[in-house]
Amino acid sequence: MEADNHTGTSQFLLLGLSGDPVLQPLCFGLFLSMYLASVLGNLLIILAVSSDSHLHTPMYFFLSNLSFVDICLTSTTVPKMLVNIQAKNQGISYVECLTQVYFFNMFLGMDNFLLTVMAYDRFVAICHPLNYTVIMNPQLCGLLVLISWIIMFWVSLIHILLMKQLTFSTGTEIPHFFCELTEMLKVANSDSLINNIFLYVVTALLGVFPVSGILFSYFHIVSTLLRMSSSVSRYKAFSTCGSHLCVVSLFYGTGFAVHLSSAVTHSSKSSTIASVMYTVVTPMLNPFIYSLRNKDVNGALGRLLSRTAFSP
């Protein structure tokens, strides 16, 4: 096959979750439903936070950013898969593939950073409540989000610049439902050593530091809660962390499952199925977790829907 690494005419073939024609309509309906639920749920969170002055706090500022990133994350991968299933065409162009790699890595990294920042926000709120408004001021909140975007912009860009040095065969099969970076490196014709080194270094840094930050925050949060004399105050303080803990467990748990299944089984199919969890399922569940466990969000959503229903 012809090796081509820079023209936009070269095509890759996304093998998807299943090649069985009988299962294609089922996959289409299932993923369309999950995508619509994810977009609608996260959009409602954004609208509720922006329309309700009671939710104009750092915690909900970060939550609305997380919802925005989750919409972008699922929109990077799922629509193209749905189009391919509907058109019975597995092809994706070289440019489209690089675009998916870039935006998927950026939004996935933003999820990682935002969950870390939200843990820090809960740490300040519970461990330093008297100084909370001073420490978590709007300038710092905006700066934390901006720095996260800048870091992921450059990390994703470097990945793409390194990938443009690789050669691929036209018609190369990618055993995934989107252009995932590690799968792309496996099917490259040229040496991808530098790409893999950069990938491992970035994964280690963007994995170790955020996870360490989350563990550090919750270690001090738990220590503070145990020192509280009132069980009511302890429960109220911990309830503000419950939703975040669920989302963190879901995000890192499914991410860990993907890498574990890939390392243990060396099967692209099992890794692909596991990756559905953190690329589609987790963004879909996040708004439900926050709305079901949070009275403030529930109240804001109720008021938002009431205004919408009774507006002329």
Secondary structure, 3 states (H helix, E strand, C coil): CCEECCCCCCEEEECCCCCCCCCHHHHHHHHHHHHHHHHHHHHHHHHHHHHCHHHCCHHHHHHHHHHHHHHHHHHHHHHHHHHHHHHCCCEEEHHHHHHHHHHHHHHHHHHHHHHHHHHHHHHHHHHCHHHHHHHCCHHHHHHHHHHHHHHHHHHHHHHHHHHCCCCEECCEEECCCCCCHHHHHHCCCCCCHHHHHHHHHHHHHHHHHHHHHHHHHHHHHHHHHHHCCCHHHHHHHHHHHHHHHHHHHHHHHHHHHHHHHHHHHCCHHHHHHHHHHHHHHHHHHHHHHHHHCCHHHHHHHHHHHHHHHHCC
